[in-house]
Amino acid sequence: MAAKKKIAPPKPLPNRSWSELTKAEQNAEYSRALHAYAQGAGENPSTRLEYYRRRSASAA
């Protein structure tokens, strides 16, 4: 039996709007924002819901 060649999953484009991101990608963005805030390198993302609303509004 021939071995199947593994293909790497496609890398997401960095310039996609907030609504085009999957839920997992949105959660990862929020986690990055929280980490940046904890390190003193970013603004307070506040609650997840407020962060999502701001990102959605900026994309529209």
Backbone hydrogen bonds, N-H to C=O, Kabsch-Sander energy under -0.5 kcal/mol:
donor,donor_aa,acceptor,acceptor_aa,energy
16,R,13,L,-1.1
20,E,17,S,-1.0
21,L,17,S,-0.7
21,L,18,W,-0.9
26,Q,22,T,-2.3
27,N,23,K,-2.4
28,A,24,A,-2.1
29,E,25,E,-2.1
30,Y,26,Q,-2.2
31,S,27,N,-2.4
32,R,28,A,-2.3
33,A,29,E,-2.2
34,L,30,Y,-2.4
35,H,31,S,-2.4
36,A,32,R,-2.6
37,Y,33,A,-2.1
38,A,34,L,-2.3
39,Q,35,H,-1.8
40,G,37,Y,-1.0
41,A,36,A,-2.9
42,G,36,A,-0.7
51,Y,47,T,-2.3
52,Y,48,R,-2.5
53,R,49,L,-2.3
54,R,50,E,-2.4
55,R,51,Y,-2.4
56,S,52,Y,-2.6
57,A,53,R,-2.4
58,S,54,R,-2.2
59,A,55,R,-1.5
60,A,56,S,-1.2
